Amino acid sequence: MAKTTPMEFINQVKTETRKVTWPTWKETWMTGLMVVIMTTILALFFLGVDSFFNAVVNALLKLAQ
């Protein structure tokens, strides 16, 4: 494998960076909003699951007394 010099590497990075299709501001904003919404939904789901299992474990512990 051929070795590249640091300057060649920097030039290759610049060339590849020009090929990148950057998202628009609207796409970035919408993606961020979707992340917040999905994170909130998952947090509420896991809160419900955790509360359910907490209730089951507490009920079982009360039976054991």
Wavefront OBJ file of the C-alpha trace (Angstrom):
o trace
v 0.000 0.000 0.000
v 1.392 3.372 -1.008
v 2.067 5.916 1.704
v 0.518 9.346 1.420
v 2.147 12.477 2.643
v 0.295 14.752 5.058
v -0.300 17.314 2.280
v -1.718 14.660 -0.056
v -3.999 13.510 2.746
v -5.249 17.057 3.390
v -5.903 17.552 -0.338
v -7.799 14.257 -0.499
v -9.896 15.278 2.506
v -10.718 18.626 0.877
v -11.706 16.863 -2.353
v -13.960 14.390 -0.545
v -15.512 17.147 1.590
v -16.591 18.981 -1.569
v -18.526 15.851 -2.620
v -20.615 15.833 0.571
v -24.254 16.836 0.206
v -24.915 18.838 3.344
v -28.466 18.887 4.729
v -30.477 22.054 4.551
v -31.386 23.989 7.696
v -34.970 22.669 7.452
v -33.777 19.043 7.187
v -31.478 19.515 10.172
v -34.237 21.122 12.239
v -36.789 18.431 11.358
v -34.340 15.631 12.122
v -33.520 17.206 15.490
v -37.220 17.572 16.273
v -37.835 13.910 15.401
v -34.986 12.867 17.706
v -36.522 14.853 20.579
v -39.997 13.401 19.927
v -38.774 9.807 19.660
v -36.596 10.177 22.756
v -39.583 11.506 24.712
v -41.817 8.656 23.513
v -39.203 6.060 24.447
v -38.644 7.696 27.846
v -42.375 7.556 28.581
v -42.552 3.946 27.384
v -39.698 2.858 29.633
v -41.170 4.841 32.531
v -44.391 2.854 32.079
v -42.576 -0.484 31.841
v -40.456 0.332 34.886
v -43.505 1.436 36.881
v -45.337 -1.769 35.935
v -42.474 -3.999 37.040
v -42.053 -1.939 40.207
v -45.724 -2.519 41.045
v -45.420 -6.261 40.332
v -42.302 -6.617 42.486
v -43.872 -4.633 45.332
v -47.019 -6.782 45.153
v -44.929 -9.955 45.278
v -42.921 -8.627 48.208
v -46.118 -7.817 50.119
v -47.316 -11.392 49.550
v -44.043 -12.715 50.937
v -44.445 -10.882 54.254
l 1 2 3 4 5 6 7 8 9 10 11 12 13 14 15 16 17 18 19 20 21 22 23 24 25 26 27 28 29 30 31 32 33 34 35 36 37 38 39 40 41 42 43 44 45 46 47 48 49 50 51 52 53 54 55 56 57 58 59 60 61 62 63 64 65
